[in-house]
Amino acid sequence: MELYYWPMSHNARKTRALAKHLGIDVTEIVLSMQEKDHKKADFLAINPMGQIPAIKDGDYTVWEANAVLIYLAGQSPNDLLGQSAQEWGSITQWMLWQSTELSPIVPTLHVENYFKRVRGLDPDSDKEAAAMMRLKELLAVLDDALMGKTFLVGGRLTVADFAVAGDFTQSRNAAFPMDSFDNVSRWLSRIESLPAWQSTSPPNIG
Ligand SMILES: N[C@@H](CCC(=O)N[C@@H](CS)C(=O)NCC(=O)O)C(=O)O
């Protein structure tokens, strides 16, 4: 099984971390986004969206990071996909929340608060402020959901935790207001303590 990724990609990071956490025998293939490898014909045959990450397993391909997480978790018997209709519902809820609500604003904060700062460029303060306002609304929802909980669903690690935590990969560099959200911070520390999470940390660019 081949996992296509780019080291800076937070979407790929969560899939690499889960593969390592489960000890799945995956061949990691690095693409260069600078070289636009993800838009070349070879890779478009695997993911026609031209986005990272993606998996090729024999003739089978799967893309969309959260779908990749589900495919990886399904490779061995484990608790990561939930054990009841309520857990399946909640896991799916958080994975959809990540991809439809949280994920769209994360790149804006990466660019405005991190990449531009490292390159000595001025952030677009209107764009940054709008994304930050939305982030605070979303973190408030996540923080309430994590009140008194160790993980998002079922009191144990599931694919939902990997799905959501991926967007916090650059939370410090991109100035996410983590200090105002204690439950989120405690939950993130638990994910960050996983050896597989630590070993997939992207390189710093600044
Ligand atoms: N919804 C996709 C988003 C993936 C995505 O946007 N990946 C970035 C790298 S972090 C990418 O490949 N961007 C290039 C592009 O969208 O053309 C997922 O969750 O897998």
The ligand as an SDF file (V2000), in Angstrom:
LIG
                    3D

 20 19  0  0  0  0  0  0  0  0999 V2000
  -10.4240   17.7790    1.4150 N   0  0  0  0  0  0  0  0  0  0  0  0
   -9.0960   17.2980    1.1310 C   0  0  0  0  0  0  0  0  0  0  0  0
   -8.1630   18.4790    1.1280 C   0  0  0  0  0  0  0  0  0  0  0  0
   -6.7440   18.0470    0.8080 C   0  0  0  0  0  0  0  0  0  0  0  0
   -5.8550   19.2420    0.5090 C   0  0  0  0  0  0  0  0  0  0  0  0
   -6.3210   20.3720    0.2490 O   0  0  0  0  0  0  0  0  0  0  0  0
   -4.5590   18.9890    0.5250 N   0  0  0  0  0  0  0  0  0  0  0  0
   -3.6490   20.0390    0.1970 C   0  0  0  0  0  0  0  0  0  0  0  0
   -2.3360   19.8130    0.9040 C   0  0  0  0  0  0  0  0  0  0  0  0
   -2.5170   20.0370    2.6690 S   0  0  0  0  0  0  0  0  0  0  0  0
   -3.4680   20.0220   -1.2940 C   0  0  0  0  0  0  0  0  0  0  0  0
   -3.1970   18.9840   -1.8600 O   0  0  0  0  0  0  0  0  0  0  0  0
   -3.6350   21.1830   -1.9360 N   0  0  0  0  0  0  0  0  0  0  0  0
   -3.4490   21.3250   -3.3330 C   0  0  0  0  0  0  0  0  0  0  0  0
   -4.7140   21.6700   -4.0700 C   0  0  0  0  0  0  0  0  0  0  0  0
   -5.7890   21.7510   -3.4350 O   0  0  0  0  0  0  0  0  0  0  0  0
   -4.6450   21.8600   -5.2830 O   0  0  0  0  0  0  0  0  0  0  0  0
   -8.6510   16.2690    2.1770 C   0  0  0  0  0  0  0  0  0  0  0  0
   -9.0940   16.3670    3.3370 O   0  0  0  0  0  0  0  0  0  0  0  0
   -7.8760   15.3540    1.8430 O   0  0  0  0  0  0  0  0  0  0  0  0
  1  2  1  0
  2  3  1  0
  2 18  1  0
  3  4  1  0
  4  5  1  0
  5  6  2  0
  5  7  1  0
  7  8  1  0
  8  9  1  0
  8 11  1  0
  9 10  1  0
 11 12  2  0
 11 13  1  0
 13 14  1  0
 14 15  1  0
 15 16  2  0
 15 17  1  0
 18 19  2  0
 18 20  1  0
M  END
$$$$
